[in-house]
Amino acid sequence: MFGFCLLELSTSRMIMSSLENIVKVLISQEMIRIATITHSCSYLQQGAFQATSLETPVFTNSLNSYAIGTPLDSQASALQTDDSLSPSSLDSVVVAEQSIKNESYGNSSSANSLNCMGSDQLLRASAVCAGDFTKTPYIPVYASLSMGIINCYCQLVDPEAVRAELRHLKSLNVDGVVVDCWWGIVEAWTPQKYEWSGYRDLFGIIKEFKLKVQVVLSFHGSGECGSGGVLIALPRWVLEIAQENQDIFFTDREGRRNTECLSWGIDKERVLRGRTGIEVYFDFMRSFHMEFRSLSEEGLISAIEVGLGASGELRYPSCPEKMGWRYPGIGEFQCYDRYMQKNLRQSALARGHLFWARGPDNAGYYNSRSHETGFFCDGGDYDSYYGRFFLNWYSGILIDHVDQVLSLATLAFDGAAIVVKIPSIYWWHRTASHAAELTAGFYNPTNRDGYSPVFRMLKKHSIILKVVCYGPEFTVQENDEAFADPEGLTWQVMNAAWDHGLSVSVESALPCLDVDMYSRILDTAKPRNDPDRHHLSFFAYRQRTPFLLQRDVCFSELETFVKCMHGEATQNFVD
């Protein structure tokens, strides 16, 4: 009995000692939390979020809707631990840090301004922003300019509005801007007669603000450009040729033509007033280089993105809305113009199976689902002998187009950094066939890596890859009928690109309007726990409307995001 009492007393003392340790840990955590909140309050009281005054009433009116940028779990831990803490205490601190990260911060829309956010939200946001980015790589940030600033006669529409926009971007410490140079504007009326006057004026203004320029050579048409509702189409002389020969355009199974861009079937066909498609692209690129060579030598033009397909992305126009396509339709193959059909016939003949010289007749329509078709369903014809032949040929045309255009681009630009953008066809990515990717030209079913052959070709030409990044609203939802997986596709694409030694950049598909999206971009830009320390070469912030007209954008969040990308957030939030 005496021994039992001693054992019980010893056990009680051990329990009391453990409780004392737990209390000490909790007190340490509370002191850390109070210190962080106190520092954040001091920071707010010192007016750290005061914006630079600009000479534009639109921007002045938007100051009242500023919110605190809150990149979330992509930042380094703000918690500091005492060396004297035991291992069990350290585990408690980690749990506390994770609980802070998992709290709900809400969306940073215009409603979450300094005037309407609760004090608790502000303190938590400030604490999260206290992450240490000083030792992370410097990633340049570029903001796109509205394509409507240049009208269809290649004139700069409103120079003062451009200056106001650039002034604001400069105040945010953005590294540069993205400018679309449209083939349908520059070579609009007469073959090989190029008009660059509006772009000369624009680049001159950008040079005043000492910003870099990434130029996008857009060989496709666009919708309304925002300048009087004018459409940016392909050059007029090309459309005149199409009146007699519509096979210069991509064509679907029912014979409908897509006038957004030229078919890759004419890359080597002299049907454009004596020139091939490849020669037309090369002449345009060479004209740009000759016109702006001095700006490239001065370093104003930092990179040139070459458009290689629909929407400037490397893909077939398989999902055109003007043909009735709606998400999440699988799209249709675009190989029925006579030049593509001629190529398909030659490939089938070389294979010894001439009856394969046709497109699949059971691949559905633009808005079909994978399981509704005989070609894309599980165990469907996409994985048959014929299906593999056809998909290899279809994706091979895309790869050959890349090789042909980039061979001449590297010659025309003489060592300049060249960028190629690939799409994010993420719907149906969690099915076996990946139908939407197949119709877009990427032969990427579950049993095959369809991006590596493309990336090997890009590496051959030392290209910078640009990946489209989507926001949190595009993450996988429960009962997702589209079997979408944007994060899984991004992971596959970026890792395949890095495995092939490519430099990788990211472009936002939508305007960044909340901290969740900023946080996701930071996670993508600077992957944590990556043993190879990969990071993006730059980030392009795409805009759909003029920057200063986005009244609901929380500019302080963007400013914080830029600082994080530059690796200097700690200096602004902790000092």
Secondary structure, 3 states (H helix, E strand, C coil): CHHHHHHHHHHHHHHHHHHHHHHHHHHHHHHHHHHHHHHHHHHHHCCCCCCCCCCCHHHHHHHHHCCCCCCCCCCCCCCCCCCCCCHHHHHHHHHHHHHHHCCCCCCCCCCCCCCCCCHHHHHHHHHHCCCCCCCCCCCCEEEECCHHHECCCCCECCHHHHHHHHHHHHHCCCCEEEEEEEHHHHCCCCCCCCCCHHHHHHHHHHHHCCCEEEEEEECCCCCECCCCCCECCCCHHHHHHHCCCHHHEEECCCCCEEEEEECHHHCCCCCECCECHHHHHHHHHHHHHHHHHHHHHHCCEEEEEECCCHHHCCCCCCCCHHHCCCCCCCCCCCCCCHHHHHHHHHHHHHHCCHHHCCCCCCCCCCCCCHHHCCCCCCCCHHHCHHHHHHHHHHHHHHHHHHHHHHHHHHHHHCCCCEEEEECCCCCCCCCCCCHHHHHHCCCCCCCCCCCHHHHHHHHHCCCEEEEEECCHHHCCCCCCCCCCCHHHHHHHHHHHHHHCCCEEEEEECCCCCCHHHHHHHHHHHCCCCCCCCCCCCCEEECCCCCHHHCCCCCHHHHHHHHHHHHCCHHHHHCC
